Amino acid sequence: MSLQQEFEFLRRVPAFAEIEPAKLKLLAFMSERVGFDDGKFLCHQGDQADAAYLIIEGEADIILEGPGGPVIVATLGANDIVGEMAILGDVPRNASVRAKGRLVALRIAKEPFMRMVREFPSMAVSIMQELAHRLDSTNNQLRTATFEVRRLSQSAEAATPAE
């Protein structure tokens, strides 16, 4: 993918749509096109955030590591940004990101990413909206899982004979 193609791609992504062309070309120039084979990790939960990834093609599983083992909580695809939460919060990554099939992305280093967020409020708003949607989805998943655990617990209690 050429620099011009990367610029055109960035221009079509809603979070970057209102960034002035010269700044967007600079971002494209400062970004690195990277590829990941199926099962390869873009980043691991607990790592320090050094970059965000804008998926060009393919999909990525978002995986939470917990006491019960890894759980896939979402799958993201083309035009989605991954890894931005840790950059924005300046905290370790809260999930691992793994390629689901062949994945191609633009790796945007932390400093250029944060510069764009600071300079272009529309980009910040777009990212906040996406994060709010993800949080809502996670809350819905948690609510469903909590209900199911309670239901199973009550069923197990009802099936246990009284002594």
Buried (B, 14 or more C-beta within 10 A) or exposed (E): EEEEEBBEBBBEBEBBBBBEEEBBBBBBEBBEBBEBEEEEBBBBBEEEBBBBBBBBBBBBBBBBEEEEEBEEBBEBEBBBBBBBBBBBEEEEBEBBBBBBEEBBBBBBBBEBBBBBBEEBEEBBEBBEEBBEEBEEEBEEEEEEEEEEEEEEEEEEEEEEEEE
